[in-house]
């Protein structure tokens, strides 16, 4: 598996662009979910790839944990939507909105 991630990243390791790509994937997934209020089929896969990339690039543990938490929350939203549970879906969307703000803050802080 590590080999496939390395191939996807063009063989790069431990570079700022390595984690930048993962950060962008997470943010794009969050933006899509929060804008459309739906989880498209590729969204969970994109988040999983971002988490794997963060691990592969030796990103700080806090960033990996945040991405994992976002993945779990997207799964909760997907489940709530499939069950037509509006209350749980609204709760998940609210949590994801806060996580998106936190994700951006983490990204800004990691650049300084």
N, CA and C atoms as a LAMMPS dump frame, in Angstrom:
ITEM: TIMESTEP
0
ITEM: NUMBER OF ATOMS
336
ITEM: BOX BOUNDS ff ff ff
-5.0000000000000000e+02 5.0000000000000000e+02
-5.0000000000000000e+02 5.0000000000000000e+02
-5.0000000000000000e+02 5.0000000000000000e+02
ITEM: ATOMS id mol type element x y z
1 1 1 N 0.818 -1.204 0
2 1 2 C 0 0 0
3 1 3 C 0.857 1.261 0
4 2 1 N 1.893 1.299 0.841
5 2 2 C 2.765 2.468 0.893
6 2 3 C 3.337 2.746 -0.48
7 3 1 N 3.657 1.673 -1.21
8 3 2 C 4.184 1.84 -2.555
9 3 3 C 3.181 2.549 -3.459
10 4 1 N 1.893 2.198 -3.359
11 4 2 C 0.888 2.835 -4.212
12 4 3 C 0.727 4.311 -3.873
13 5 1 N 0.821 4.662 -2.578
14 5 2 C 0.753 6.07 -2.193
15 5 3 C 1.975 6.8 -2.732
16 6 1 N 3.139 6.148 -2.598
17 6 2 C 4.364 6.772 -3.097
18 6 3 C 4.276 6.99 -4.608
19 7 1 N 3.732 6.016 -5.336
20 7 2 C 3.556 6.175 -6.775
21 7 3 C 2.616 7.334 -7.07
22 8 1 N 1.517 7.427 -6.322
23 8 2 C 0.548 8.501 -6.543
24 8 3 C 1.175 9.863 -6.31
25 9 1 N 2.167 9.896 -5.441
26 9 2 C 2.833 11.157 -5.136
27 9 3 C 4.101 11.352 -5.957
28 10 1 N 4.298 10.511 -6.933
29 10 2 C 5.466 10.651 -7.785
30 10 3 C 6.767 10.359 -7.065
31 11 1 N 6.723 9.491 -6.035
32 11 2 C 7.928 9.118 -5.325
33 11 3 C 8.379 10.12 -4.28
34 12 1 N 7.621 11.165 -4.052
35 12 2 C 8.031 12.184 -3.088
36 12 3 C 7.814 11.709 -1.663
37 13 1 N 8.714 12.096 -0.792
38 13 2 C 8.591 11.804 0.633
39 13 3 C 8.946 13.044 1.42
40 14 1 N 8.293 13.229 2.542
41 14 2 C 8.657 14.234 3.523
42 14 3 C 8.806 15.633 2.919
43 15 1 N 8.099 15.962 1.878
44 15 2 C 8.211 17.287 1.291
45 15 3 C 6.976 18.096 1.641
46 16 1 N 7.114 19.422 1.677
47 16 2 C 5.946 20.247 1.973
48 16 3 C 4.815 20.02 0.969
49 17 1 N 5.15 19.784 -0.292
50 17 2 C 4.097 19.579 -1.282
51 17 3 C 3.358 18.271 -1.033
52 18 1 N 4.019 17.316 -0.424
53 18 2 C 3.395 16.035 -0.1
54 18 3 C 2.21 16.272 0.84
55 19 1 N 2.439 16.991 1.937
56 19 2 C 1.341 17.254 2.872
57 19 3 C 0.374 18.29 2.312
58 20 1 N 0.856 19.198 1.481
59 20 2 C -0.031 20.209 0.89
60 20 3 C -1.121 19.561 0.054
61 21 1 N -0.756 18.525 -0.687
62 21 2 C -1.741 17.819 -1.505
63 21 3 C -2.804 17.164 -0.632
64 22 1 N -2.378 16.578 0.48
65 22 2 C -3.323 15.942 1.398
66 22 3 C -4.232 16.982 2.038
67 23 1 N -3.667 18.108 2.427
68 23 2 C -4.479 19.181 3.011
69 23 3 C -5.519 19.664 2.01
70 24 1 N -5.115 19.801 0.771
71 24 2 C -6.046 20.255 -0.265
72 24 3 C -7.171 19.241 -0.474
73 25 1 N -6.833 17.963 -0.468
74 25 2 C -7.864 16.924 -0.619
75 25 3 C -8.903 17.002 0.489
76 26 1 N -8.435 17.154 1.724
77 26 2 C -9.358 17.24 2.856
78 26 3 C -10.225 18.48 2.731
79 27 1 N -9.607 19.61 2.43
80 27 2 C -10.385 20.843 2.338
81 27 3 C -11.401 20.774 1.197
82 28 1 N -11.001 20.229 0.064
83 28 2 C -11.932 20.111 -1.065
84 28 3 C -13.112 19.208 -0.709
85 29 1 N -12.843 18.122 -0.008
86 29 2 C -13.927 17.232 0.41
87 29 3 C -14.866 17.942 1.378
88 30 1 N -14.294 18.655 2.342
89 30 2 C -15.121 19.41 3.289
90 30 3 C -15.956 20.461 2.571
91 31 1 N -15.336 21.177 1.662
92 31 2 C -16.05 22.219 0.915
93 31 3 C -17.214 21.63 0.131
94 32 1 N -16.971 20.502 -0.528
95 32 2 C -18.031 19.853 -1.304
96 32 3 C -19.185 19.43 -0.411
97 33 1 N -18.872 18.799 0.708
98 33 2 C -19.907 18.301 1.62
99 33 3 C -20.693 19.46 2.217
100 34 1 N -19.997 20.501 2.654
101 34 2 C -20.68 21.63 3.289
102 34 3 C -21.483 22.454 2.293
103 35 1 N -21.038 22.529 1.062
104 35 2 C -21.765 23.279 0.034
105 35 3 C -22.991 22.517 -0.45
106 36 1 N -22.794 21.232 -0.775
107 36 2 C -23.873 20.428 -1.357
108 36 3 C -24.744 19.732 -0.321
109 37 1 N -24.235 19.652 0.923
110 37 2 C -24.949 18.949 2.007
111 37 3 C -25.278 17.507 1.636
112 38 1 N -24.335 16.903 0.93
113 38 2 C -24.446 15.506 0.518
114 38 3 C -23.035 14.944 0.407
115 39 1 N -22.907 13.642 0.613
116 39 2 C -21.615 12.981 0.492
117 39 3 C -21.608 12.229 -0.834
118 40 1 N -20.816 12.717 -1.78
119 40 2 C -20.729 12.052 -3.073
120 40 3 C -19.907 10.775 -2.934
121 41 1 N -20.058 9.828 -3.855
122 41 2 C -19.363 8.543 -3.724
123 41 3 C -17.841 8.646 -3.584
124 42 1 N -17.211 9.62 -4.181
125 42 2 C -15.754 9.728 -4.116
126 42 3 C -15.224 10.42 -2.872
127 43 1 N -16.096 11.036 -2.094
128 43 2 C -15.641 11.809 -0.943
129 43 3 C -14.949 10.956 0.119
130 44 1 N -15.551 9.87 0.584
131 44 2 C -14.839 9.063 1.584
132 44 3 C -13.493 8.55 1.074
133 45 1 N -13.45 8.157 -0.174
134 45 2 C -12.202 7.664 -0.766
135 45 3 C -11.13 8.766 -0.764
136 46 1 N -11.531 9.997 -1.061
137 46 2 C -10.579 11.116 -1.064
138 46 3 C -10.034 11.372 0.335
139 47 1 N -10.902 11.29 1.336
140 47 2 C -10.457 11.506 2.714
141 47 3 C -9.511 10.379 3.149
142 48 1 N -9.853 9.141 2.813
143 48 2 C -8.967 8.016 3.153
144 48 3 C -7.597 8.208 2.512
145 49 1 N -7.579 8.629 1.256
146 49 2 C -6.312 8.862 0.555
147 49 3 C -5.527 9.976 1.23
148 50 1 N -6.218 11.023 1.669
149 50 2 C -5.543 12.132 2.341
150 50 3 C -4.928 11.67 3.664
151 51 1 N -5.669 10.885 4.434
152 51 2 C -5.145 10.367 5.709
153 51 3 C -3.912 9.504 5.441
154 52 1 N -4.004 8.626 4.464
155 52 2 C -2.862 7.77 4.131
156 52 3 C -1.663 8.6 3.692
157 53 1 N -1.909 9.635 2.919
158 53 2 C -0.836 10.503 2.449
159 53 3 C -0.193 11.244 3.608
160 54 1 N -1.015 11.758 4.526
161 54 2 C -0.465 12.447 5.697
162 54 3 C 0.434 11.512 6.502
163 55 1 N -0.017 10.28 6.668
164 55 2 C 0.809 9.299 7.394
165 55 3 C 2.113 9.029 6.643
166 56 1 N 1.998 8.802 5.352
167 56 2 C 3.157 8.5 4.522
168 56 3 C 4.172 9.636 4.545
169 57 1 N 3.692 10.856 4.581
170 57 2 C 4.569 12.031 4.554
171 57 3 C 5.052 12.427 5.945
172 58 1 N 4.716 11.612 6.937
173 58 2 C 5.112 11.878 8.324
174 58 3 C 4.609 13.235 8.817
175 59 1 N 3.356 13.527 8.497
176 59 2 C 2.731 14.763 8.981
177 59 3 C 2.594 14.67 10.5
178 60 1 N 2.485 15.811 11.169
179 60 2 C 2.293 15.78 12.624
180 60 3 C 1.06 14.942 12.998
181 61 1 N 1.16 14.239 14.1
182 61 2 C 0.081 13.347 14.546
183 61 3 C -1.244 14.083 14.686
184 62 1 N -1.198 15.328 15.127
185 62 2 C -2.435 16.121 15.289
186 62 3 C -3.15 16.295 13.946
187 63 1 N -2.403 16.523 12.877
188 63 2 C -3.021 16.681 11.559
189 63 3 C -3.642 15.378 11.09
190 64 1 N -2.952 14.282 11.325
191 64 2 C -3.496 12.977 10.945
192 64 3 C -4.774 12.713 11.727
193 65 1 N -4.757 12.99 13.028
194 65 2 C -5.933 12.781 13.867
195 65 3 C -7.105 13.636 13.402
196 66 1 N -6.833 14.888 13.063
197 66 2 C -7.905 15.762 12.571
198 66 3 C -8.522 15.202 11.289
199 67 1 N -7.687 14.759 10.374
200 67 2 C -8.192 14.201 9.117
201 67 3 C -9.005 12.935 9.375
202 68 1 N -8.542 12.106 10.312
203 68 2 C -9.301 10.906 10.674
204 68 3 C -10.652 11.272 11.274
205 69 1 N -10.677 12.29 12.14
206 69 2 C -11.931 12.741 12.754
207 69 3 C -12.898 13.266 11.695
208 70 1 N -12.367 13.977 10.723
209 70 2 C -13.2 14.477 9.621
210 70 3 C -13.786 13.301 8.849
211 71 1 N -12.969 12.283 8.611
212 71 2 C -13.439 11.089 7.919
213 71 3 C -14.597 10.432 8.675
214 72 1 N -14.448 10.301 9.98
215 72 2 C -15.501 9.692 10.807
216 72 3 C -16.779 10.529 10.734
217 73 1 N -16.633 11.846 10.808
218 73 2 C -17.81 12.723 10.782
219 73 3 C -18.505 12.673 9.42
220 74 1 N -17.744 12.568 8.35
221 74 2 C -18.344 12.44 7.015
222 74 3 C -19.113 11.123 6.932
223 75 1 N -18.556 10.081 7.526
224 75 2 C -19.264 8.797 7.559
225 75 3 C -20.577 8.926 8.34
226 76 1 N -20.552 9.642 9.46
227 76 2 C -21.776 9.86 10.249
228 76 3 C -22.819 10.616 9.431
229 77 1 N -22.364 11.635 8.692
230 77 2 C -23.29 12.382 7.84
231 77 3 C -23.883 11.478 6.774
232 78 1 N -23.04 10.7 6.137
233 78 2 C -23.501 9.789 5.091
234 78 3 C -24.551 8.822 5.646
235 79 1 N -24.299 8.281 6.808
236 79 2 C -25.235 7.355 7.442
237 79 3 C -26.554 8.056 7.772
238 80 1 N -26.484 9.257 8.33
239 80 2 C -27.696 10.013 8.672
240 80 3 C -28.517 10.322 7.428
241 81 1 N -27.841 10.681 6.343
242 81 2 C -28.549 10.985 5.094
243 81 3 C -29.207 9.733 4.53
244 82 1 N -28.513 8.612 4.594
245 82 2 C -29.081 7.353 4.088
246 82 3 C -30.303 6.925 4.893
247 83 1 N -30.312 7.272 6.178
248 83 2 C -31.436 6.919 7.041
249 83 3 C -32.494 8.018 7.093
250 84 1 N -32.301 9.073 6.311
251 84 2 C -33.201 10.235 6.29
252 84 3 C -33.401 10.816 7.685
253 85 1 N -32.339 10.834 8.476
254 85 2 C -32.384 11.383 9.829
255 85 3 C -31.88 12.826 9.768
256 86 1 N -32.813 13.75 9.613
257 86 2 C -32.471 15.158 9.413
258 86 3 C -31.743 15.746 10.625
259 87 1 N -32.15 15.359 11.82
260 87 2 C -31.524 15.888 13.032
261 87 3 C -30.052 15.486 13.1
262 88 1 N -29.769 14.211 12.854
263 88 2 C -28.38 13.745 12.884
264 88 3 C -27.567 14.34 11.736
265 89 1 N -28.193 14.497 10.581
266 89 2 C -27.49 15.09 9.439
267 89 3 C -27.125 16.54 9.731
268 90 1 N -28.063 17.296 10.314
269 90 2 C -27.781 18.687 10.67
270 90 3 C -26.667 18.777 11.709
271 91 1 N -26.689 17.862 12.673
272 91 2 C -25.651 17.83 13.702
273 91 3 C -24.291 17.534 13.079
274 92 1 N -24.245 16.552 12.189
275 92 2 C -22.99 16.193 11.521
276 92 3 C -22.47 17.351 10.673
277 93 1 N -23.372 18.019 9.96
278 93 2 C -22.96 19.167 9.145
279 93 3 C -22.406 20.287 10.021
280 94 1 N -23.046 20.524 11.165
281 94 2 C -22.547 21.54 12.091
282 94 3 C -21.16 21.195 12.602
283 95 1 N -20.972 19.936 12.95
284 95 2 C -19.653 19.488 13.411
285 95 3 C -18.608 19.631 12.303
286 96 1 N -18.99 19.284 11.086
287 96 2 C -18.056 19.396 9.958
288 96 3 C -17.692 20.854 9.673
289 97 1 N -18.637 21.748 9.87
290 97 2 C -18.344 23.173 9.657
291 97 3 C -17.261 23.627 10.639
292 98 1 N -17.403 23.224 11.907
293 98 2 C -16.38 23.561 12.892
294 98 3 C -15.047 22.903 12.575
295 99 1 N -15.099 21.671 12.105
296 99 2 C -13.873 20.957 11.743
297 99 3 C -13.181 21.618 10.56
298 100 1 N -13.958 22.144 9.622
299 100 2 C -13.376 22.83 8.464
300 100 3 C -12.605 24.06 8.916
301 101 1 N -13.184 24.819 9.836
302 101 2 C -12.496 26.007 10.352
303 101 3 C -11.213 25.606 11.071
304 102 1 N -11.295 24.537 11.853
305 102 2 C -10.133 24.034 12.581
306 102 3 C -9.057 23.541 11.603
307 103 1 N -9.489 22.868 10.535
308 103 2 C -8.549 22.357 9.535
309 103 3 C -7.796 23.508 8.87
310 104 1 N -8.51 24.57 8.532
311 104 2 C -7.85 25.735 7.923
312 104 3 C -6.864 26.369 8.896
313 105 1 N -7.261 26.49 10.149
314 105 2 C -6.382 27.075 11.164
315 105 3 C -5.111 26.24 11.318
316 106 1 N -5.262 24.935 11.333
317 106 2 C -4.1 24.047 11.437
318 106 3 C -3.174 24.256 10.244
319 107 1 N -3.748 24.383 9.071
320 107 2 C -2.954 24.576 7.856
321 107 3 C -2.192 25.901 7.908
322 108 1 N -2.878 26.935 8.366
323 108 2 C -2.22 28.256 8.472
324 108 3 C -1.081 28.191 9.472
325 109 1 N -1.32 27.563 10.619
326 109 2 C -0.288 27.471 11.648
327 109 3 C 0.903 26.623 11.192
328 110 1 N 0.642 25.607 10.384
329 110 2 C 1.733 24.732 9.944
330 110 3 C 2.639 25.418 8.936
331 111 1 N 2.183 26.496 8.351
332 111 2 C 2.997 27.226 7.386
333 111 3 C 3.92 28.234 8.055
334 112 1 N 3.715 28.461 9.344
335 112 2 C 4.553 29.446 10.07
336 112 3 C 5.566 28.777 10.939
